[in-house]
């Protein structure tokens, strides 16, 4: 039952019963509703911004778990990356060294992949950075493993052809020089006998009488036969494969022709004094991938370690070339 209210009327000096109109009741009702709506809005605002629903709390726990698993996955990928790096190091510094093959350049092993939009579909999320990092690392490892697999295919082919490769690489002296006394000038900076200036000598000069036999230092194919009154004079070049070529200059006689297959120890010419030469000798060069290298490092089939050390010592002494 509604509570009856009274008030004092100063005009009539009587206590009268308060009469509440419908309008007043309606306005009071609206004010109560408005207050309730405001209170409910405040409660909802606080709840949505500061309090999580059970479903939201469950989803947050799942996201935290996924984030943790991504971090664990990245740690495992880092371990895999270290294993791949070790494989690459062994490949370049052991396997390829054994088979006289050039290491794979770092630019090839770590070549880029994809385009700028490759990971676009992963953007726009709270954990985008860790997801993109994982995806990039996976792609990088996959790319490096592909290059490594191709490298092992090449090493496998080199292993199968090891016997042929060992027969082809220059490994003996081009003339009979058992006492090591026939080397007149070594590889390196030497004095030119004509111009009396220091020049880089790209080979070794073997002194010998005209007509002394000259041997191919490895299996290969004759790719050049030239005859001239200057420079190297009568000269032949043999391609041994695997990046190796040898040059024999100042010959008095050439006993092979272009395109001919030769074996290690086969006579290919005779010592002479042709071209730019001060006396009968053989100028001998070894080239690896189109660059000259010191020939004394390729006499391992017919000299002892002690003799090799003696040759190294003699090569350090200043001398004058014979051409």
MOTASUL-V841477 format. One record per backbone hydrogen bond with DSSP energy under -0.5 kcal/mol. CO is the residue of the C=O (numbers start at 1). NH is the residue of the N-H. If there is no record, write none. Layout:
[[CO;NH] [CO;NH]]
This chain:
[[5;18] [7;16] [8;10] [9;13] [9;14] [14;9] [14;16] [16;7] [18;20] [19;21] [21;25] [22;26] [23;27] [24;28] [25;29] [26;30] [27;31] [28;32] [29;33] [30;34] [31;35] [32;36] [33;37] [34;38] [35;39] [36;40] [37;41] [38;42] [39;43] [40;44] [41;45] [42;46] [43;47] [44;48] [45;49] [46;50] [46;51] [47;51] [53;57] [54;58] [55;59] [56;60] [57;61] [58;62] [59;63] [60;64] [61;65] [62;66] [63;67] [64;68] [65;69] [66;70] [67;71] [68;72] [69;73] [70;74] [71;75] [72;76] [73;77] [74;78] [75;79] [76;80] [77;81] [78;82] [79;83] [80;84] [81;85] [82;86] [83;87] [84;88] [85;89] [86;90] [87;91] [88;92] [89;93] [90;94] [90;95] [91;96] [94;98] [95;99] [96;101] [97;100] [105;108] [105;109] [106;110] [108;111] [115;118] [117;120] [119;122] [120;123] [125;128] [127;131] [128;132] [129;133] [130;134] [131;135] [132;136] [133;137] [134;138] [135;139] [136;140] [137;141] [138;142] [139;143] [140;144] [141;145] [142;146] [143;147] [144;148] [145;149] [146;150] [147;151] [148;152] [149;153] [150;154] [151;155] [152;156] [153;157] [154;158] [155;159] [156;160] [157;161] [159;162] [161;165] [162;166] [163;167] [164;168] [165;169] [167;219] [171;301] [174;215] [177;180] [182;184] [182;207] [185;205] [188;201] [190;199] [191;321] [192;196] [197;192] [197;199] [199;190] [199;201] [200;202] [201;188] [204;206] [204;284] [205;184] [205;185] [205;207] [206;282] [209;212] [212;271] [214;268] [214;269] [216;265] [217;171] [220;262] [221;223] [221;239] [222;259] [224;237] [226;235] [230;233] [231;276] [232;250] [234;251] [235;226] [236;248] [237;223] [237;224] [238;240] [238;246] [239;221] [241;244] [243;289] [244;240] [244;241] [245;287] [246;238] [247;285] [248;236] [249;283] [250;272] [250;274] [253;255] [253;270] [257;260] [260;222] [262;220] [263;266] [266;216] [268;255] [269;214] [270;252] [270;253] [271;211] [272;281] [275;277] [280;208] [281;272] [281;283] [282;206] [282;284] [283;249] [284;204] [285;247] [286;293] [287;245] [287;289] [288;291] [291;288] [293;286] [294;297] [295;298] [296;299] [299;302] [299;303] [304;308] [305;309] [306;310] [307;311] [308;312] [309;313] [310;314] [311;315] [312;316] [313;316] [314;317] [319;191] [322;278] [322;279]]
